[in-house]
Amino acid sequence: MTDMRTVTLIGKPGCHLCDDARAVVSEVCARLGARWEEKDITQDEELYRRYWEQIPVVLVDGAQHDFWRVDPRRLSAALEA
C-alpha cells in the first residue's frame, strides 16, 4: 500500500536539480497517495557528509532509491511494489 510508504527528498536551497526532483516526487506521491518529506543537507551535518555529492537524493522508506535525476516511472514502480 502506497499510503504507508514514505519518500524523502534530500537536497538544498538553490539547487535546480532539487527543484526538478521535488516536482516529480510531489506529483508521484500525490497520484499514488504516498507521504513525502524534504530534508535540507545544509541543516544536518550527517546528511551533508553522506549525500553532498549526490543531491538531490530520494529515499523510499529510508533506503536510497535515486540521486541527481528522479525518474517518475521508476519511483512509481517502487511505491507500487
DSSP file (Angstrom, degrees, kcal/mol; ACC not computed):
  #  RESIDUE AA STRUCTURE BP1 BP2  ACC     N-H-->O    O-->H-N    N-H-->O    O-->H-N    TCO  KAPPA ALPHA  PHI   PSI    X-CA   Y-CA   Z-CA
    1    1 A M    >         0   0    0      0, 0.0     3,-1.2     0, 0.0     4,-0.2   0.000 360.0 360.0 360.0 124.8    0.0    0.0    0.0
    2    2 A T  G >   +     0   0    0      1,-0.2     3,-1.5    30,-0.2    33,-0.4   0.760 360.0  71.5 -70.4 -23.8    1.5    3.3   -1.0
    3    3 A D  G 3  S+     0   0    0      1,-0.3    -1,-0.2    31,-0.2    30,-0.1   0.702  99.6  49.1 -67.2 -14.8   -0.3    5.3    1.7
    4    4 A M  G <  S+     0   0    0     -3,-1.2    -1,-0.3    30,-0.1     2,-0.2   0.498  95.3  96.2 -96.0  -6.3    2.1    3.6    4.2
    5    5 A R    <   -     0   0    0     -3,-1.5    30,-2.0    -4,-0.2     2,-0.4  -0.536  59.4-154.5 -86.5 149.9    5.2    4.4    2.1
    6    6 A T  E     -a   35   0A   0     -2,-0.2    55,-3.6    28,-0.2     2,-0.5  -0.991   3.0-162.3-128.1 127.9    7.4    7.5    2.8
    7    7 A V  E     -aB  36  60A   0     28,-2.6    30,-2.3    -2,-0.4     2,-0.5  -0.914   7.9-161.7-105.4 132.2    9.5    9.2    0.2
    8    8 A T  E     -aB  37  59A   0     51,-2.4    51,-2.7    -2,-0.5     2,-0.6  -0.967   3.1-158.9-116.6 126.4   12.3   11.5    1.5
    9    9 A L  E     -aB  38  58A   0     28,-2.7    30,-2.9    -2,-0.5     2,-0.6  -0.920   7.7-164.3-103.2 121.2   13.8   14.1   -0.8
   10   10 A I  E     +aB  39  57A   0     47,-3.2    47,-2.3    -2,-0.6     2,-0.2  -0.929  35.0 113.3-109.1 122.2   17.3   15.3    0.4
   11   11 A G  E     -a   40   0A   0     28,-2.5    30,-3.1    -2,-0.6    31,-0.4  -0.729  50.4-110.7-157.0-155.6   18.5   18.5   -1.2
   12   12 A K    >   -     0   0    0     28,-0.2     3,-1.1    -2,-0.2     6,-0.1  -0.981  38.7 -82.9-153.6 158.8   19.4   22.1   -0.5
   13   13 A P  T 3  S+     0   0    0      0, 0.0     3,-0.1     0, 0.0     5,-0.0  -0.318 110.5  25.6 -62.8 145.8   18.1   25.5   -1.4
   14   14 A G  T 3  S+     0   0    0      1,-0.2     2,-0.7     2,-0.1     0, 0.0   0.592  84.5 132.1  79.8  10.9   19.1   26.9   -4.8
   15   15 A C    <>  -     0   0    0     -3,-1.1     4,-1.8     1,-0.2    -1,-0.2  -0.863  41.9-163.6-100.4 111.9   19.6   23.5   -6.4
   16   16 A H  H  > S+     0   0    0     -2,-0.7     4,-2.1     1,-0.2    -1,-0.2   0.846  92.2  53.4 -66.6 -32.7   17.9   23.3   -9.7
   17   17 A L  H  > S+     0   0    0      2,-0.2     4,-2.6     1,-0.2    -1,-0.2   0.866 107.1  53.0 -66.6 -34.4   18.1   19.5   -9.8
   18   18 A C  H  > S+     0   0    0      2,-0.2     4,-2.6     1,-0.2    -2,-0.2   0.888 107.1  51.7 -65.8 -38.8   16.4   19.5   -6.4
   19   19 A D  H  X S+     0   0    0     -4,-1.8     4,-1.8     2,-0.2    -2,-0.2   0.921 111.4  47.0 -62.4 -43.8   13.6   21.7   -7.8
   20   20 A D  H  X S+     0   0    0     -4,-2.1     4,-1.8     1,-0.2    -2,-0.2   0.923 113.2  48.5 -62.8 -44.4   13.1   19.2  -10.6
   21   21 A A  H  X S+     0   0    0     -4,-2.6     4,-3.1     1,-0.2     5,-0.3   0.892 107.4  55.8 -63.7 -40.2   13.1   16.3   -8.2
   22   22 A R  H  X S+     0   0    0     -4,-2.6     4,-2.7     1,-0.2     5,-0.2   0.901 106.3  50.8 -59.7 -41.8   10.6   18.0   -5.9
   23   23 A A  H  X S+     0   0    0     -4,-1.8     4,-2.1     2,-0.2    -1,-0.2   0.914 113.6  44.4 -63.2 -43.0    8.2   18.4   -8.8
   24   24 A V  H  X S+     0   0    0     -4,-1.8     4,-2.7     2,-0.2     5,-0.3   0.948 115.6  46.5 -66.3 -49.3    8.5   14.6   -9.7
   25   25 A V  H  X S+     0   0    0     -4,-3.1     4,-2.6     1,-0.2     5,-0.3   0.917 113.2  49.8 -60.6 -44.6    8.3   13.4   -6.1
   26   26 A S  H  X S+     0   0    0     -4,-2.7     4,-2.1    -5,-0.3    -1,-0.2   0.924 113.9  44.5 -60.9 -46.2    5.3   15.7   -5.3
   27   27 A E  H  X S+     0   0    0     -4,-2.1     4,-2.3    -5,-0.2    -2,-0.2   0.936 116.1  45.3 -66.0 -47.7    3.4   14.6   -8.4
   28   28 A V  H  X S+     0   0    0     -4,-2.7     4,-2.2     1,-0.2     6,-0.2   0.924 114.9  47.5 -64.6 -44.9    4.0   10.8   -8.0
   29   29 A C  H  X>S+     0   0    0     -4,-2.6     5,-1.5    -5,-0.3     4,-1.4   0.894 112.2  49.8 -65.8 -39.1    3.3   10.8   -4.3
   30   30 A A  H  <5S+     0   0    0     -4,-2.1    -1,-0.2    -5,-0.3    -2,-0.2   0.916 112.6  47.6 -63.8 -42.4    0.1   12.8   -4.8
   31   31 A R  H  <5S+     0   0    0     -4,-2.3    -2,-0.2     1,-0.2    -1,-0.2   0.868 121.2  35.5 -66.7 -37.1   -1.1   10.4   -7.5
   32   32 A L  H  <5S-     0   0    0     -4,-2.2    -1,-0.2    -5,-0.2    -2,-0.2   0.494 108.0-116.8 -99.5  -4.0   -0.3    7.3   -5.5
   33   33 A G  T  <5 +     0   0    0     -4,-1.4     2,-0.2     1,-0.2    -3,-0.2   0.740  62.2 148.0  77.6  22.7   -1.2    8.5   -2.0
   34   34 A A      < -     0   0    0     -5,-1.5     2,-0.3    -6,-0.2    -1,-0.2  -0.599  47.4-119.4 -89.5 153.5    2.3    8.2   -0.6
   35   35 A R  E     -a    6   0A   0    -30,-2.0   -28,-2.6   -33,-0.4     2,-0.3  -0.648  32.2-172.1 -85.9 144.8    3.7   10.5    2.1
   36   36 A W  E     -a    7   0A   0     -2,-0.3     2,-0.3   -30,-0.2   -28,-0.2  -0.992   9.0-177.5-140.6 154.4    6.7   12.6    1.3
   37   37 A E  E     -a    8   0A   0    -30,-2.3   -28,-2.7    -2,-0.3     2,-0.4  -0.918  16.9-135.5-140.3 163.2    9.1   14.9    3.2
   38   38 A E  E     -a    9   0A   0     -2,-0.3     2,-0.4   -30,-0.2   -28,-0.2  -0.980  12.4-166.5-127.8 138.8   12.0   17.0    2.4
   39   39 A K  E     -a   10   0A   0    -30,-2.9   -28,-2.5    -2,-0.4     2,-0.6  -0.974  14.7-139.7-125.6 140.6   15.3   17.4    4.3
   40   40 A D  E >   -a   11   0A   0     -2,-0.4     3,-1.7   -30,-0.2     4,-0.3  -0.860   1.5-153.7-102.6 119.9   17.9   20.1    3.8
   41   41 A I  G >  S+     0   0    0    -30,-3.1     3,-0.8    -2,-0.6     7,-0.4   0.748  94.5  64.5 -66.3 -20.9   21.6   19.0    3.8
   42   42 A T  G 3  S+     0   0    0    -31,-0.4    -1,-0.3     1,-0.2     3,-0.1   0.636 104.3  47.2 -76.0 -10.7   22.7   22.5    5.0
   43   43 A Q  G <  S+     0   0    0     -3,-1.7     2,-0.4     1,-0.2    -1,-0.2   0.378 110.5  54.0-106.4   1.3   20.7   21.9    8.2
   44   44 A D    <>  -     0   0    0     -3,-0.8     4,-2.5    -4,-0.3    -1,-0.2  -0.899  61.1-161.4-144.1 108.2   22.0   18.4    9.0
   45   45 A E  H  > S+     0   0    0     -2,-0.4     4,-2.6     1,-0.2     5,-0.2   0.859  93.6  51.5 -58.7 -40.0   25.7   17.7    9.2
   46   46 A E  H  > S+     0   0    0      2,-0.2     4,-2.1     1,-0.2    -1,-0.2   0.925 111.4  46.4 -65.3 -45.4   25.2   13.9    8.9
   47   47 A L  H  > S+     0   0    0      2,-0.2     4,-2.7     1,-0.2     5,-0.2   0.899 112.8  51.3 -63.4 -39.7   23.1   14.3    5.7
   48   48 A Y  H  X S+     0   0    0     -4,-2.5     4,-2.0    -7,-0.4    -2,-0.2   0.952 111.4  46.4 -60.4 -50.2   25.6   16.8    4.3
   49   49 A R  H  < S+     0   0    0     -4,-2.6    -1,-0.2     1,-0.2    -2,-0.2   0.875 119.2  41.6 -60.2 -38.7   28.6   14.4    4.9
   50   50 A R  H  < S+     0   0    0     -4,-2.1    -1,-0.2    -5,-0.2    -2,-0.2   0.852 130.1  18.1 -79.9 -37.1   26.7   11.5    3.5
   51   51 A Y  H >X S+     0   0    0     -4,-2.7     3,-2.4    -5,-0.2     4,-1.1   0.402  79.2 114.6-121.9   2.4   25.0   13.0    0.4
   52   52 A W  T 3< S+     0   0    0     -4,-2.0     3,-0.1     1,-0.3    -1,-0.1   0.762  86.0  44.5 -56.0 -29.5   26.6   16.3   -0.6
   53   53 A E  T 34 S+     0   0    0      1,-0.2    -1,-0.3    -5,-0.2    -2,-0.1   0.553 116.4  47.0 -88.2  -7.6   27.9   15.0   -3.9
   54   54 A Q  T <4 S+     0   0    0     -3,-2.4    14,-1.3    14,-0.0    -2,-0.2   0.530  83.9 172.5-111.9  -7.8   24.7   13.2   -4.9
   55   55 A I     <  +     0   0    0     -4,-1.1   -44,-0.1    12,-0.2     2,-0.1  -0.156  57.4  50.9 -60.2 146.5   21.9   15.7   -4.2
   56   56 A P  S    S+     0   0    0      0, 0.0    12,-2.0     0, 0.0     2,-0.4   0.526  78.2 176.7 -74.6 146.1   19.1   15.5   -4.8
   57   57 A V  E     -BC  10  67A   0    -47,-2.3   -47,-3.2    10,-0.2     2,-0.5  -0.946  14.8-155.3-116.3 137.6   18.8   12.1   -3.2
   58   58 A V  E     -BC   9  66A   0      8,-2.7     7,-3.4    -2,-0.4     8,-1.6  -0.964   7.5-168.3-116.4 127.9   15.5   10.3   -2.9
   59   59 A L  E     -BC   8  64A   0    -51,-2.7   -51,-2.4    -2,-0.5     2,-0.5  -0.890   9.3-155.2-109.2 142.9   14.9    7.6   -0.3
   60   60 A V  E >  S-BC   7  63A   0      3,-2.7     3,-1.7    -2,-0.4   -53,-0.2  -0.976  84.6 -19.0-117.4 116.1   11.9    5.3   -0.2
   61   61 A D  T 3  S-     0   0    0    -55,-3.6    -1,-0.1    -2,-0.5   -54,-0.1   0.866 130.2 -52.0  52.4  39.7   11.1    4.1    3.3
   62   62 A G  T 3  S+     0   0    0    -56,-0.4     2,-0.4     1,-0.2    -1,-0.3   0.304 115.5 111.1  86.7  -8.7   14.6    5.1    4.3
   63   63 A A  E <  S-C   60   0A   0     -3,-1.7    -3,-2.7     1,-0.0    -1,-0.2  -0.834  77.9-104.7-102.0 136.4   16.5    3.2    1.6
   64   64 A Q  E     +C   59   0A   0     -2,-0.4    -5,-0.3    -5,-0.2     3,-0.1  -0.364  44.8 166.4 -61.7 129.6   18.3    5.2   -1.2
   65   65 A H  E     -     0   0A   0     -7,-3.4     2,-0.3     1,-0.4    -6,-0.2   0.785  57.1 -10.7-110.2 -49.3   16.3    5.0   -4.4
   66   66 A D  E     -C   58   0A   0     -8,-1.6    -8,-2.7     4,-0.0    -1,-0.4  -0.937  51.3-160.6-148.0 164.3   17.7    7.6   -6.7
   67   67 A F  E     +C   57   0A   0      2,-0.4     2,-2.4    -2,-0.3   -10,-0.2  -0.977  68.4   5.3-149.3 161.3   20.1   10.6   -6.9
   68   68 A W  S    S+     0   0    0    -12,-2.0     2,-0.4   -14,-1.3   -47,-0.2  -0.419 127.4  31.2  65.7 -66.0   20.6   13.5   -9.3
   69   69 A R  S    S-     0   0    0     -2,-2.4     2,-0.6   -49,-0.1    -2,-0.4  -0.958  73.1-147.3-122.6 139.2   17.6   12.8  -11.5
   70   70 A V        -     0   0    0     -2,-0.4     3,-0.1    -4,-0.1    -2,-0.0  -0.921   8.2-149.5-109.4 120.7   14.3   11.2  -10.4
   71   71 A D     >  -     0   0    0     -2,-0.6     4,-2.5     1,-0.2     5,-0.2  -0.784   5.0-151.7 -88.1 118.1   12.5    9.0  -13.0
   72   72 A P  H  > S+     0   0    0      0, 0.0     4,-2.4     0, 0.0     5,-0.2   0.856  94.8  50.7 -61.3 -35.8    8.8    9.2  -12.3
   73   73 A R  H  > S+     0   0    0      2,-0.2     4,-2.4     1,-0.2     5,-0.2   0.917 111.9  47.0 -67.4 -42.1    8.1    5.7  -13.7
   74   74 A R  H  > S+     0   0    0      2,-0.2     4,-2.1     1,-0.2    -1,-0.2   0.908 113.7  47.8 -66.5 -41.5   10.8    4.1  -11.6
   75   75 A L  H  X S+     0   0    0     -4,-2.5     4,-2.1     2,-0.2    -2,-0.2   0.916 111.7  50.6 -65.0 -42.7    9.6    6.0   -8.4
   76   76 A S  H  X S+     0   0    0     -4,-2.4     4,-2.0    -5,-0.2    -2,-0.2   0.930 110.1  49.9 -59.5 -45.4    6.0    4.9   -9.2
   77   77 A A  H  X S+     0   0    0     -4,-2.4     4,-1.0     1,-0.2    -1,-0.2   0.899 109.9  50.9 -61.6 -41.0    7.1    1.3   -9.6
   78   78 A A  H  < S+     0   0    0     -4,-2.1     3,-0.2     1,-0.2    -1,-0.2   0.888 112.6  46.0 -64.5 -38.3    9.0    1.4   -6.3
   79   79 A L  H  < S+     0   0    0     -4,-2.1    -1,-0.2     1,-0.2    -2,-0.2   0.794 113.1  49.1 -75.8 -27.3    6.0    2.8   -4.5
   80   80 A E  H  <        0   0    0     -4,-2.0    -1,-0.2     1,-0.2    -2,-0.2   0.608 360.0 360.0 -86.2 -11.6    3.6    0.3   -6.0
   81   81 A A     <        0   0    0     -4,-1.0    -1,-0.2    -3,-0.2    -2,-0.1   0.485 360.0 360.0 -69.6 360.0    5.8   -2.7   -5.2
